[in-house]
Amino acid sequence: VVFAGVTAIDFFLALAVFAVGLALLWGERRSPVLAMVGIVVPAGVFFLFDLAFRIRFPRGLLTSLWYG
């Protein structure tokens, strides 16, 4: 439910919420690790699709900054 709500704001932020939520469900409780997962995983997915595959994400709050 949270993922769907955040997707309306920005898909990149929704990926971060999903990554952190999944890590929490898998039992991770260390805040620095959760923060790293919330930043590294979405950034990796975003840059993989944008730079390597040349597939653009839907525009949102943060992706509009990147795409200009």
NORPE-V610123 format. One record per backbone hydrogen bond with DSSP energy under -0.5 kcal/mol. CO is the residue of the C=O (numbers start at 1). NH is the residue of the N-H. Records with the same first field share a line. If there is no record, write none. Layout:
CO = NH ; NH
//
This chain:
1 = 5
2 = 6
3 = 7
4 = 8
5 = 8
6 = 9 ; 10
9 = 61
10 = 14
11 = 15
12 = 16
13 = 17
14 = 18
15 = 19
16 = 20
17 = 21
18 = 22
19 = 23
20 = 24
21 = 25
22 = 26
23 = 28
24 = 27
30 = 34
31 = 35
32 = 36
33 = 37
34 = 38
35 = 39
36 = 39 ; 40
37 = 41 ; 42
39 = 43
40 = 44
41 = 45
42 = 46
43 = 47
44 = 48
45 = 49
46 = 50
47 = 51 ; 52
48 = 52 ; 53
49 = 55
54 = 56
60 = 64
62 = 65 ; 66
63 = 67
64 = 68
//
